[in-house]
Amino acid sequence: MKGGEVKMKQQSVQGIETEYVSLFKSVLAQVGSELSAIAIVTEMGKDRRQTRIEMSRQGQDKLFLSTRATQKQIDYLKALGIEVSDDISKAEASRLLDETLGQMATTAR
């Protein structure tokens, strides 16, 4: 990663941390219990990630569409016997995995 990219990533992480701290404080003020506030913010984070995944699969997340697949995705596809190039996108890898696993589940019935 180049210096500018590292700085942008750090700013992005700091922005997310600030957002979550603010969210935590808001939830804490409403529920009055730190443990409950932590649990709620954790669940909200999971919901947010799930929404992003769904948007990605529907082609609404440009970063997901253009980002290279993770090595884990590539390895899993190859383990399933699917020939893929190492520069496959996350979106394409995800689509292939969903399709293949769906077919496997259908034939297993």
C-alpha positions in Angstrom: 0.0 0.0 0.0 1.3 3.5 -0.8 1.5 6.3 1.7 -1.7 8.0 0.5 -3.6 4.8 0.5 -2.5 4.0 4.1 -3.6 7.5 5.2 -7.0 7.2 3.5 -7.5 3.7 5.1 -6.5 5.1 8.6 -8.9 8.0 8.1 -11.7 5.6 7.1 -11.1 3.4 10.2 -11.0 6.5 12.4 -14.3 7.6 10.9 -15.9 4.2 11.5 -14.6 4.2 15.1 -16.0 7.7 15.7 -19.3 6.6 14.2 -19.5 3.5 16.4 -18.5 5.4 19.6 -21.2 8.0 18.9 -23.8 5.2 18.2 -22.8 3.4 21.4 -23.2 6.6 23.5 -26.6 7.2 21.9 -27.8 3.7 22.6 -26.3 3.8 26.1 -28.3 6.9 26.9 -31.5 5.2 25.8 -31.0 1.8 27.5 -28.8 2.8 30.5 -26.8 -0.5 30.5 -23.4 -0.8 29.0 -23.8 -4.5 28.3 -27.1 -4.0 26.6 -25.7 -1.1 24.6 -22.8 -3.2 23.4 -25.1 -6.0 22.4 -27.4 -3.7 20.5 -24.5 -1.9 18.7 -23.0 -5.3 17.8 -26.3 -6.5 16.3 -26.6 -3.2 14.4 -23.1 -3.8 12.9 -24.1 -7.3 11.8 -27.3 -5.9 10.2 -25.2 -3.2 8.4 -22.8 -5.8 7.1 -25.6 -8.1 5.9 -27.2 -5.2 4.1 -23.9 -4.4 2.4 -23.5 -8.0 1.4 -27.0 -8.1 -0.1 -26.4 -4.8 -2.0 -23.1 -6.3 -3.3 -24.9 -9.4 -4.6 -27.4 -7.2 -6.3 -24.7 -5.3 -8.1 -25.3 -2.1 -6.2 -21.8 -1.9 -4.5 -19.2 -0.7 -7.0 -16.3 -1.4 -4.7 -17.4 -5.0 -4.3 -17.9 -5.4 -8.0 -14.4 -4.2 -8.9 -12.3 -5.6 -5.9 -10.3 -8.7 -6.5 -11.7 -11.9 -4.8 -10.1 -13.0 -1.6 -7.6 -15.8 -1.6 -10.1 -17.8 0.5 -12.8 -17.4 -2.2 -10.4 -18.4 -4.9 -9.1 -21.4 -2.9 -12.7 -22.5 -2.1 -13.8 -22.3 -5.8 -10.7 -24.3 -6.9 -11.5 -26.9 -4.1 -15.0 -27.2 -5.6 -13.4 -28.0 -9.0 -14.1 -24.6 -10.6 -11.4 -23.2 -12.8 -10.9 -19.5 -12.0 -8.3 -16.9 -12.7 -6.5 -15.2 -9.8 -7.9 -11.8 -10.9 -11.6 -12.8 -10.5 -13.7 -10.1 -8.7 -15.4 -10.6 -5.4 -18.8 -10.3 -7.0 -18.1 -12.9 -9.6 -16.5 -15.3 -7.1 -19.5 -14.8 -4.8 -21.9 -15.5 -7.7 -20.1 -18.6 -8.7 -20.0 -19.9 -5.1 -23.7 -19.2 -4.6 -24.6 -20.9 -7.9 -22.4 -24.0 -7.3 -23.4 -24.5 -3.7 -27.0 -24.0 -4.7 -26.7 -26.7 -7.3 -24.9 -29.0 -4.9 -27.7 -28.6 -2.3 -30.4 -29.3 -5.0 -28.6 -32.5 -6.1 -28.1 -33.7 -2.5 -31.9 -33.8 -2.0 
